[in-house]
Amino acid sequence: MLSGYQFTWIKSGNPWVWLTAGAVSISLISVLGLLLLIGWKGLVYFWPTPLYQWQDEHGQHLIGQIYQQNYVSLDQLSNQDRQWPDSVLQSGQAQRLSIKVANRDIYPRDFISVLEIDLHHQDTPQDLAVFERTRSGDFFGQPVSLESEGHVYKNSLPKHIGLALQSADAVRDQIDDVLQNELQGVTQQLNKLRVEKRLKQQEGQATAAYLKTLYQRQDELEAKFTLAENKILALQEQLSSARVLVKDMKGEIISLPLESILDVWYPNAMSWVEKAHHWAKQVGKFLLDNPRESNSEGGVFPAIFGTVLLVIIMSVVVMPLGVIAAIYLHEYARNTMLTRLIRISVVNLAGVPSIVYGVFGLGFFVYTIGSSIDELFYSDTLPTPTFGTPGLLWSAMTLAILTLPVVIVATEEGLARVPNSVRHGSYALGATKFETLWRTVLPMVSPAIMTGLILAVARAAGEVAPLMLVGVVKLASNLPVDGNFPYLHLERKFMHLGFHVYDVGFQTPNIEAARPLVFATSFLLITVVVGLNITAIMIRNNLREKFKILGND
């Protein structure tokens, strides 16, 4: 039986307060724990893992990094009839190692699974190196010599290889400069000439004199194109002439062209300071480089850029639409059946599955509006579409429609909190309704508007399903922003961190190698969303301090 005090305590509602506080605390701890797990799994990938060398029961050497360790019951192993050590028999399970042996272009598997009792003489030689390559993944081995410009270096190899890589990076920068500043510009001019020639021929204005001048310009551009190509071939030949000879775990000497090597490090010979410096360097490359090897290697800069740019354009589109709709519904529209139906529809739209918005965006924005724009303004490039194909603009518009209900509801709630006395005071001073809204009401509602934007950004930044239909791609050849007019190319396809996580986790041919990148990219996506939200929250707090009304919004 409950005592009078206990009954009073329960009746007061205090138990429910404690239960609510406990539930909130457990939820926060769970979220923080999940973030810490994702962050640890992702960031530890960039730490230089030691390279081990073993000898198996057949006397064969094995070189690799320990990727994962777990214990397996003896009943689950196929070779149950073998002689097990007493320690294994007593525990009833054996330790299994997942070892990354790399050298993907030589061995059939990037990872192998071996029982720990089958490996002997574990060692960490100081001269074992990890070669980061442009293709075929990493290469593990012992450097033997460096052949460069007719010289063969066998002593002080780390120093000579480092200098050779610096020279190779400089040559790669020259190649990129020629590609972007010469080849790309010449290609665009040639395309413009072809379009101009076709238009003149369609209009019947392609006179002999015009064609002669056009062919002269075309010959000049083709000569520049050939010159740029020759520059690139000469630079590539300079790279391919140097190579590093490496001894792999089978004792075979493998020749690695210097043009395929991006970096070299010796994890077993590195101090903690050197490892921390290497970790920071690898994280920087992950943030700033382009992806390689079907997105399972390299960086994610195009995906970061595409995600942030998409959210910014979406915010620019959704904010005025949402605010104007909320102002009309609350300030101008009468409380009729139609108005109530619109409000119910707005609330229900927030629960529509996101993939439905993707289908709507594909049908309405891409195939209807985009095709109409092509027919009106880009008819000279048809049948090749410009805006009549999925791109950045239609992705932003689709996400704007998806998040529009959130902004409308938040803004309308903010308008409802403004006392009518404020409006009446403005009217009494001779202000019109528009002046009252613009100069008095909207500034006071701005914190609520920013709250709606925060919620919209939080939802839009993580959406993937609709983007797969209206613009996102696995690998984008060019960023939506460059140095060519009009500088912001809204018609281009783009990369997105959410889709990158899906692609790396489920579509890449080497799932084991790409698994750490899934955690790293997921953590980065969370960081980007949090960063965007913190920026919006700081703006909202600033506005809240400037226009304080009725407590918090």
C-alpha positions in Angstrom: 0.0 0.0 0.0 1.2 3.5 -0.8 1.7 5.8 2.1 0.0 9.3 2.1 3.3 11.0 1.3 4.0 8.6 -1.6 0.5 9.1 -3.0 0.9 12.9 -2.7 4.3 12.7 -4.4 2.9 10.7 -7.3 -0.1 12.9 -7.6 2.1 16.0 -7.7 3.5 14.8 -11.0 7.2 14.7 -9.9 7.7 11.1 -11.0 6.8 12.0 -14.6 9.2 14.9 -14.4 12.0 12.6 -13.4 11.0 10.0 -16.0 11.1 12.7 -18.7 14.5 14.0 -17.6 15.8 10.4 -17.5 14.5 9.8 -21.0 16.0 13.0 -22.3 19.4 12.1 -20.6 19.4 8.6 -22.1 18.6 10.0 -25.6 21.4 12.6 -25.3 23.9 10.0 -24.1 22.9 7.7 -26.9 23.3 10.4 -29.6 26.7 11.5 -28.2 27.8 7.9 -28.0 26.8 7.2 -31.6 28.6 10.4 -32.8 31.7 9.4 -30.8 31.6 5.9 -32.3 31.2 7.2 -35.9 33.9 9.8 -35.3 36.4 7.3 -33.8 35.8 4.8 -36.6 36.2 7.4 -39.2 39.2 9.4 -37.9 41.3 6.4 -36.8 41.4 5.4 -40.5 43.9 8.2 -41.2 46.3 7.1 -38.4 49.4 5.3 -39.8 48.7 1.7 -38.8 51.8 -0.5 -38.2 52.9 -2.9 -40.9 53.5 -6.4 -39.6 55.5 -9.2 -41.1 54.6 -12.8 -40.3 55.7 -16.2 -41.3 53.1 -18.9 -41.9 53.3 -22.7 -41.3 54.7 -23.1 -44.9 57.5 -20.7 -44.4 55.9 -18.0 -46.6 56.2 -14.4 -45.5 53.1 -12.2 -45.1 53.1 -8.4 -44.8 50.0 -6.4 -44.0 48.0 -4.3 -41.5 45.7 -5.8 -38.9 42.3 -4.6 -40.0 40.0 -6.5 -37.6 40.3 -9.1 -34.8 37.6 -11.4 -33.6 37.1 -14.8 -31.9 35.4 -17.6 -33.8 34.0 -20.8 -32.2 35.8 -24.0 -33.2 32.5 -25.5 -34.3 32.2 -22.8 -37.0 35.6 -23.6 -38.5 35.8 -26.0 -41.5 39.1 -27.6 -40.4 37.8 -29.0 -37.1 40.0 -32.1 -37.3 43.3 -30.3 -37.0 45.4 -30.4 -33.8 44.5 -27.4 -31.7 46.7 -26.0 -28.9 45.5 -26.6 -25.4 44.7 -22.9 -24.8 42.4 -22.9 -27.8 40.7 -26.2 -26.8 40.1 -24.8 -23.3 38.5 -21.6 -24.5 36.7 -23.3 -27.4 37.4 -20.5 -29.8 40.3 -19.2 -32.0 41.3 -15.7 -32.8 40.9 -14.7 -36.4 42.7 -11.8 -38.0 41.5 -9.8 -41.0 44.7 -8.6 -42.6 45.0 -5.9 -45.3 47.7 -7.1 -47.7 47.0 -4.4 -50.3 49.0 -4.8 -53.6 45.6 -5.2 -55.3 47.1 -5.4 -58.8 49.2 -8.4 -57.9 47.1 -10.5 -55.4 43.5 -11.5 -56.1 42.3 -10.2 -52.7 42.9 -7.0 -50.9 42.1 -8.6 -47.5 42.7 -12.1 -46.2 41.3 -13.9 -43.2 43.9 -15.9 -41.2 43.8 -17.7 -37.8 46.2 -16.1 -35.4 47.7 -19.5 -34.4 48.8 -20.1 -38.1 51.1 -17.0 -38.0 54.5 -17.0 -36.4 57.5 -14.7 -35.9 55.5 -11.5 -35.9 57.8 -8.5 -36.5 57.6 -4.8 -37.5 60.6 -4.1 -39.7 61.6 -0.4 -39.9 62.1 -0.3 -43.6 58.6 -1.5 -44.7 56.8 1.3 -46.5 53.2 2.2 -47.6 52.9 3.6 -51.1 49.7 5.5 -51.7 48.9 5.2 -55.4 46.6 6.9 -57.9 45.0 3.5 -58.8 44.9 -0.1 -57.5 45.0 1.1 -53.9 48.0 1.1 -51.5 51.2 -1.0 -52.0 53.1 -2.6 -49.1 56.7 -3.5 -49.5 60.4 -2.8 -48.9 61.9 -0.1 -51.2 65.0 -1.3 -52.9 66.1 1.5 -55.3 64.9 4.6 -57.1 65.6 5.1 -60.8 65.2 8.7 -61.9 66.8 10.7 -64.8 69.4 8.0 -65.5 70.5 7.7 -61.9 70.0 4.7 -59.6 69.7 5.5 -55.8 70.0 2.8 -53.3 71.2 4.6 -50.2 69.1 7.2 -48.2 66.0 6.0 -50.1 63.4 7.9 -47.9 65.2 11.2 -48.7 65.5 10.6 -52.4 62.0 9.2 -52.8 60.6 12.2 -50.9 62.4 14.7 -53.3 61.3 12.7 -56.3 57.7 12.9 -55.1 58.0 16.7 -54.6 59.1 17.0 -58.2 56.3 14.7 -59.4 53.7 16.9 -57.5 55.1 20.0 -59.3 54.8 18.3 -62.7 51.2 17.2 -61.8 50.4 20.8 -61.0 51.7 21.9 -64.4 49.6 19.3 -66.1 46.5 20.5 -64.2 47.3 24.1 -65.1 47.5 23.2 -68.8 44.3 21.2 -68.6 42.3 24.0 -66.9 43.8 27.1 -68.5 44.6 26.0 -72.0 42.8 22.8 -73.1 39.5 23.6 -71.4 39.3 27.1 -72.8 40.2 26.0 -76.3 37.6 23.2 -76.2 34.9 25.7 -75.2 35.8 28.1 -78.0 35.8 25.2 -80.6 32.3 24.2 -79.3 31.1 27.8 -79.7 32.4 27.9 -83.3 30.6 24.7 -84.2 27.3 26.1 -82.7 27.8 29.4 -84.5 28.5 27.6 -87.8 25.3 25.5 -87.5 23.2 28.5 -86.7 24.5 30.5 -89.7 23.9 27.5 -91.9 20.3 27.2 -90.6 19.7 30.9 -91.2 21.3 30.7 -94.7 24.0 33.3 -93.7 27.0 30.9 -94.1 28.7 32.8 -96.9 32.0 31.8 -98.4 33.8 34.7 -96.8 32.3 33.8 -93.4 33.2 30.1 -93.7 36.8 31.1 -94.7 37.2 33.2 -91.6 35.6 30.6 -89.4 37.9 27.8 -90.7 40.9 30.1 -90.1 39.8 30.6 -86.4 39.2 26.9 -86.1 42.6 26.0 -87.4 44.2 28.4 -85.0 42.3 26.9 -82.1 43.2 23.3 -83.2 46.8 24.3 -83.4 46.6 25.7 -79.8 44.9 22.4 -78.8 47.6 20.3 -80.3 50.3 22.4 -78.6 48.6 22.0 -75.2 48.3 18.2 -75.8 52.0 18.0 -76.6 52.9 19.9 -73.4 50.8 17.4 -71.4 52.4 14.4 -73.2 55.9 15.8 -72.5 55.1 16.3 -68.8 53.6 12.8 -68.5 56.7 11.3 -70.2 58.8 13.1 -67.6 56.8 11.5 -64.8 56.8 8.0 -66.3 60.6 7.9 -66.8 61.1 7.6 -63.0 60.2 4.5 -61.0 60.7 2.9 -57.6 61.7 -0.8 -57.2 60.0 -2.4 -54.2 60.3 -5.9 -52.8 56.9 -7.4 -51.9 56.1 -10.1 -49.3 56.9 -12.9 -51.7 60.4 -11.5 -52.3 59.6 -10.4 -55.9 60.9 -7.0 -57.1 58.0 -4.9 -58.4 58.5 -1.7 -60.4 56.2 1.2 -59.4 56.1 4.2 -61.8 56.6 7.4 -60.0 53.6 8.9 -61.8 51.3 6.5 -59.9 52.7 7.2 -56.5 51.2 10.0 -54.4 52.9 9.5 -51.1 55.2 7.2 -49.2 55.5 6.7 -45.4 57.2 4.2 -43.1 54.7 3.6 -40.3 57.0 1.4 -38.2 59.8 4.0 -38.1 57.6 7.0 -37.3 57.5 8.7 -33.9 54.2 9.8 -32.3 54.8 13.4 -33.4 55.4 12.2 -37.0 52.3 10.0 -36.8 50.2 12.9 -35.6 51.6 15.1 -38.5 50.8 12.3 -41.0 47.3 12.0 -39.6 46.6 15.7 -40.0 48.1 15.6 -43.5 45.8 12.6 -44.5 42.7 14.3 -43.0 43.6 17.4 -45.0 43.9 15.4 -48.2 40.5 13.7 -47.4 38.9 17.1 -47.2 40.5 18.8 -50.2 41.2 16.1 -52.8 39.0 14.5 -55.4 37.8 10.9 -55.0 39.6 8.0 -56.8 39.1 4.3 -57.3 35.3 4.4 -57.6 35.1 6.7 -54.6 36.9 4.1 -52.3 40.1 6.2 -52.2 41.0 9.9 -52.2 39.1 12.8 -50.8 35.5 14.2 -50.8 36.0 17.9 -51.6 33.5 17.9 -54.5 30.9 16.3 -52.3 31.5 18.8 -49.5 31.2 21.7 -52.0 28.1 20.3 -53.6 26.4 19.7 -50.3 27.0 23.2 -48.9 26.2 25.0 -52.2 22.9 23.0 -52.5 21.8 24.0 -49.0 22.7 27.6 -49.6 20.7 27.8 -52.9 17.8 25.9 -51.3 17.8 28.4 -48.4 17.7 31.3 -50.7 14.7 29.8 -52.6 12.7 28.5 -49.6 13.0 31.5 -47.3 11.1 34.1 -49.3 8.5 31.6 -50.5 7.8 30.3 -47.0 7.8 33.8 -45.4 5.5 35.2 -48.1 3.1 32.2 -47.8 3.0 32.5 -44.0 2.4 36.3 -44.1 -0.5 35.8 -46.6 -2.1 33.0 -44.5 -1.9 34.9 -41.2 -2.1 38.6 -42.1 -4.3 38.8 -45.3 -6.3 35.6 -45.8 -9.7 35.3 -44.1 -10.5 32.3 -41.9 -12.5 30.5 -44.6 -12.8 26.8 -45.5 -10.2 27.3 -48.2 -7.7 28.8 -45.8 -8.2 26.0 -43.3 -7.8 23.5 -46.1 -4.5 25.1 -47.2 -3.2 25.0 -43.6 -4.1 21.3 -43.3 -2.4 20.6 -46.6 0.8 22.5 -45.6 1.0 20.4 -42.4 0.3 17.1 -44.3 3.0 18.0 -46.9 5.6 17.7 -44.1 4.8 14.0 -43.8 5.0 13.1 -47.5 7.9 10.7 -48.3 10.9 12.5 -49.7 11.2 10.2 -52.8 7.7 11.5 -53.9 9.2 15.0 -54.0 12.0 13.6 -56.1 9.5 12.2 -58.6 7.7 15.5 -58.6 10.9 17.4 -59.2 11.9 15.2 -62.1 8.5 15.5 -63.8 7.8 19.2 -63.1 11.1 20.9 -62.8 13.3 18.9 -65.2 11.0 17.6 -67.9 8.5 20.5 -67.9 10.2 23.7 -66.9 13.7 22.7 -67.9 12.6 21.5 -71.3 10.7 24.8 -71.8 13.8 26.8 -70.9 15.9 24.8 -73.4 13.4 25.5 -76.2 13.3 29.2 -75.5 16.9 30.1 -74.7 19.1 27.1 -75.7 17.5 25.9 -78.9 20.9 26.0 -80.6 22.2 23.2 -78.4 19.2 20.9 -78.8 18.8 17.9 -78.8 21.5 18.0 -76.2 19.6 19.4 -73.1 21.0 22.2 -70.9 18.4 22.7 -68.2 16.1 19.8 -69.4 18.3 17.4 -67.5 18.8 16.8 -63.7 21.1 19.4 -62.2 21.9 21.6 -59.2 19.1 24.1 -59.7 16.4 21.4 -59.9 17.8 19.7 -56.8 17.7 22.9 -54.8 14.1 23.6 -56.0 13.0 20.1 -55.1 14.5 20.4 -51.6 12.9 23.9 -51.3 9.4 22.4 -51.9 10.2 19.6 -49.5 11.2 22.0 -46.7 8.6 24.7 -47.5 6.0 23.5 -44.9 8.6 23.7 -42.1 9.3 27.4 -42.9 5.7 28.3 -43.3 4.6 26.7 -40.0 7.5 28.2 -38.0 6.9 31.7 -39.5 3.2 31.6 -38.9 3.7 30.6 -35.3 6.1 33.6 -34.9 3.5 35.9 -36.4 0.9 34.6 -34.0 3.1 35.6 -31.1 3.3 39.2 -32.0 0.7 41.1 -30.0 -2.0 42.9 -31.9 -1.3 46.0 -29.8 2.0 46.3 -31.7 0.2 46.4 -35.0 -2.5 48.8 -33.7 0.2 51.1 -32.3 1.8 51.2 -35.7 -1.5 51.9 -37.5 -2.2 54.7 -35.0 1.0 56.4 -35.9 -0.1 56.5 -39.6 1.8 53.5 -41.0 0.2 51.4 -43.7 -0.3 47.6 -43.3 2.7 46.9 -45.5 4.9 49.3 -43.6 3.8 47.8 -40.3 4.7 44.3 -41.6 8.0 45.3 -43.1 9.3 47.7 -40.4 7.7 46.3 -37.2 6.3 42.8 -37.4 8.9 41.0 -39.6 11.9 42.1 -37.5 10.2 40.8 -34.4 9.4 37.5 -36.2 12.9 37.1 -37.6 14.0 34.7 -34.8 11.1 32.4 -35.7 12.0 32.6 -39.4 15.5 31.6 -38.6 14.2 28.7 -36.5 12.3 27.5 -39.6 15.5 27.8 -41.6 17.4 25.8 -39.1 14.9 23.0 -39.3 14.8 23.2 -43.1 18.6 22.9 -43.3 18.7 20.0 -40.8 16.3 18.1 -43.0 17.6 19.1 -46.4 21.3 18.5 -45.8 20.7 14.8 -45.1 18.2 14.0 -47.9 19.5 11.6 -50.5 16.5 9.8 -52.1 15.0 12.8 -54.1 18.5 14.0 -55.1 19.1 10.7 -56.9 16.4 11.6 -59.4 17.1 15.3 -59.9 20.8 15.9 -60.0 23.3 14.1 -57.8 25.8 11.8 -59.4 28.5 9.3 -58.3 31.4 11.4 -59.7 31.1 15.0 -61.1 33.8 16.0 -63.7 33.5 19.7 -62.9 32.4 21.8 -59.9 29.3 23.9 -60.3 31.5 27.0 -59.8 34.5 27.9 -61.9 36.2 30.8 -63.6 34.1 30.7 -66.8 31.1 32.9 -67.3 28.5 32.8 -65.7 30.7 31.4 -62.9 27.8 29.6 -61.2 26.6 26.8 -63.4 23.2 25.7 -62.0 22.6 23.2 -64.8 25.5 21.0 -63.8 25.3 17.8 -61.9 27.0 17.6 -58.5 28.2 15.4 -55.7 26.6 15.1 -52.3 28.0 13.7 -49.0 24.8 11.7 -48.3 24.9 10.0 -51.7 28.6 9.5 -51.3 28.0 7.5 -48.1 25.5 5.4 -49.9 27.7 4.9 -52.9 30.9 4.0 -50.9 29.0 1.8 -48.5 26.9 -0.2 -51.1 28.1 0.4 -54.6 31.9 0.3 -54.5 33.6 -3.0 -55.7 35.9 -3.1 -52.6 33.6 -2.9 -49.6 36.2 -3.9 -47.0 38.6 -1.1 -48.1 35.9 1.5 -48.3 34.2 0.7 -45.0 36.3 3.2 -42.9 35.5 5.9 -45.5 31.8 5.3 -44.8 32.3 6.3 -41.2 34.6 9.2 -42.1 32.2 10.6 -44.6 29.2 10.1 -42.3 31.0 12.0 -39.5 31.9 14.7 -42.0 28.3 15.0 -43.1 27.2 15.4 -39.5 29.9 18.0 -39.0 28.7 20.0 -42.0 25.0 19.9 -40.9 26.0 20.9 -37.4 28.2 23.7 -38.8 25.3 25.1 -40.9 22.9 24.9 -38.0 25.3 26.6 -35.6 25.7 29.4 -38.1 21.9 29.8 -38.4 21.5 29.6 -34.6 24.1 32.4 -34.1 22.2 34.6 -36.5 19.0 33.8 -34.8 20.4 34.5 -31.3 21.7 37.9 -32.6 18.2 38.7 -34.0 16.6 37.5 -30.8 18.7 39.9 -28.7 17.9 42.7 -31.1 14.1 42.1 -31.2 13.1 40.6 -27.9 9.4 39.7 -27.7 7.4 37.5 -25.3 10.4 35.3 -24.3 12.0 32.9 -26.7 10.8 31.8 -30.2 
